[in-house]
Amino acid sequence: MTVHVCSLKTDSPQSIAGGGGYSIVRFPYAVGAESYDPHGMHEQQDPHGYEVRDWQRDERSGLVWPAVEGWATLTSLIYWEAGDYDELRDRYVRDPLGLSTGADSTATEHRPPSPGIQCFHKTHQMFVHPGTPVALLAGHTASKSVRITLAEFKLAIVPEGI
């Protein structure tokens, strides 16, 4: 059985706008310490031919394009810097930019800050399809932008028929 895996990690801080909305968490394309993408699900040029030039500014750098149809386990980790937020938010979204089937969110969590460092881990399972990208989105209720200082996003797909 071949499990298709994409594992992304960044410790480059990225700013998330305040006000409670969601932003796509972006990831670099260069393979690094824990990044792993042997099935080409996080390529700089997407299946539509669009090429991301600056991963830190382009939301498409947060998209993972499933290589096969199947049952997927999504796992993520987010570390937040301190801020005046009352709530931290995250969710997984199929097609967050409306490139194929339209946005469809799942596993949405809103949580108050905890004492100490703000670090959150989540896992969710769902069906995925080639041509419909998935992404990790995050948000907060602070009055100004706050940075994510570390983020990981992992997708493991067991193909249909196995």
HUHU-V861290 format. One record per pair of residues at least 24 apart in sequence whose ideal C-beta (glycine too) atoms are under 8 Angstrom apart, sorted by the first residue. I is the first residue (numbers start at 1). GAP is how many residues later the second one is. D is the distance in whole Angstrom. If there is no record, write none. Layout:
I|GAP|D, I|GAP|D
This chain:
1|157|7, 1|161|5, 2|157|7, 3|153|5, 3|154|7, 3|155|6, 4|35|5, 4|37|7, 4|62|7, 4|63|5, 4|64|6, 4|66|7, 4|152|7, 4|153|4, 4|155|7, 5|31|6, 5|32|8, 5|33|7, 5|34|7, 5|149|7, 5|150|7, 5|151|5, 5|152|8, 6|30|7, 6|31|5, 6|33|7, 6|35|4, 6|36|5, 6|58|5, 6|148|7, 6|149|5, 7|27|6, 7|28|6, 7|29|4, 7|30|7, 7|145|8, 7|146|8, 7|147|5, 7|148|8, 8|27|5, 8|29|8, 8|34|6, 8|56|7, 8|144|7, 8|145|5, 8|146|7, 9|24|7, 9|25|4, 9|26|5, 9|141|8, 9|142|7, 9|143|5, 10|140|7, 10|141|5, 11|138|7, 11|139|5, 12|44|7, 13|68|7, 13|134|4, 13|135|7, 13|136|5, 14|42|7, 14|133|6, 14|134|5, 14|137|8, 15|130|4, 15|131|7, 15|132|5, 16|122|6, 16|123|6, 16|124|6, 16|129|6, 16|130|6, 16|131|7, 16|132|6, 17|128|5, 18|65|8, 18|67|8, 18|122|6, 18|123|7, 18|124|4, 18|125|5, 18|126|5, 18|127|6, 18|128|7, 19|122|7, 19|124|8, 20|67|7, 20|69|7, 20|119|6, 20|120|7, 20|121|5, 21|118|5, 22|67|7, 22|69|7, 22|71|8, 22|115|4, 22|116|7, 22|117|4, 23|36|8, 23|114|6, 23|115|6, 23|116|6, 24|35|4, 24|38|4, 24|39|8, 24|72|6, 24|73|8, 24|111|5, 24|112|7, 24|113|6, 25|37|5, 25|51|8, 25|53|7, 25|110|7, 25|111|5, 25|112|7, 25|113|5, 25|123|7, 25|126|5, 25|128|7, 26|29|6, 26|30|6, 26|31|8, 26|32|7, 26|33|7, 26|35|4, 26|36|5, 27|28|7, 27|34|6, 27|35|6, 27|124|7, 27|126|6, 28|27|5, 28|28|8, 28|33|7, 29|26|6, 29|32|7, 34|118|7, 39|28|4, 40|27|7, 41|24|5, 41|25|6, 41|26|5, 41|114|7, 46|87|8, 47|83|8, 47|84|7, 48|51|7, 59|37|8, 59|38|6, 60|37|7, 62|34|8, 62|73|5, 62|74|7, 62|91|8, 63|33|8, 63|34|7, 63|70|4, 63|71|7, 63|72|5, 64|69|6, 64|70|5, 64|71|7, 64|89|7, 64|91|5, 65|65|7, 65|66|8, 65|68|5, 66|62|4, 66|63|6, 66|64|6, 66|66|7, 66|67|8, 66|68|7, 66|89|7, 66|91|6, 67|63|7, 67|90|7, 68|62|6, 68|89|6, 68|91|4, 68|92|8, 69|58|8, 69|59|7, 69|60|5, 69|61|6, 69|90|7, 69|91|5, 70|57|7, 70|58|6, 70|87|4, 70|88|5, 70|89|4, 70|90|5, 70|92|8, 71|54|7, 71|55|8, 71|56|6, 71|57|8, 71|86|7, 71|87|5, 71|89|8, 72|53|7, 72|54|6, 72|55|7, 72|56|4, 72|62|8, 72|83|6, 72|84|7, 72|85|5, 72|86|8, 73|50|7, 73|51|8, 73|52|5, 73|81|8, 73|82|8, 73|83|5, 74|33|8, 74|49|7, 74|50|5, 74|51|7, 74|52|7, 74|60|7, 74|62|8, 74|79|8, 74|80|7, 74|81|6, 75|46|8, 75|47|7, 75|48|5, 75|77|8, 75|78|8, 75|79|4, 75|81|8, 76|45|7, 76|46|6, 76|60|5, 76|75|7, 76|76|6, 76|77|5, 76|78|7, 77|42|7, 77|43|7, 77|44|5, 77|73|7, 77|74|7, 77|75|4, 78|41|7, 78|42|5, 78|58|8, 78|60|6, 78|70|6, 78|72|7, 78|73|5, 79|38|7, 79|39|7, 79|40|5, 79|69|7, 79|70|5, 79|71|4, 79|72|7, 80|38|4, 80|39|7, 80|60|7, 80|66|6, 80|67|8, 80|68|6, 80|69|7, 81|37|8, 81|65|6, 81|66|5, 81|67|8, 81|68|6, 82|36|8, 83|57|6, 83|59|4, 83|61|8, 83|63|4, 84|58|5, 84|59|6, 84|60|8, 85|28|6, 85|55|4, 85|56|5, 85|57|4, 85|61|6, 86|26|7, 86|27|8, 86|55|5, 87|24|7, 87|25|6, 87|26|8, 87|53|7, 87|54|5, 88|24|8, 88|25|6, 88|30|6, 88|32|7, 88|50|8, 88|51|8, 88|52|5, 89|49|7, 89|50|4, 89|51|6, 89|52|8, 90|30|7, 90|32|7, 90|46|7, 90|47|7, 90|48|5, 90|49|8, 91|45|8, 91|46|5, 92|32|6, 92|34|7, 92|42|6, 92|43|7, 92|44|6, 92|45|8, 93|41|7, 93|42|6, 93|44|5, 94|32|8, 94|34|8, 94|38|5, 94|39|7, 94|40|6, 95|37|5, 95|38|6, 95|39|8, 96|37|8, 96|39|5, 96|41|6, 97|36|8, 99|34|7, 100|31|5, 100|32|5, 100|33|7, 101|31|5, 105|32|8, 119|31|8, 128|27|7, 128|29|6
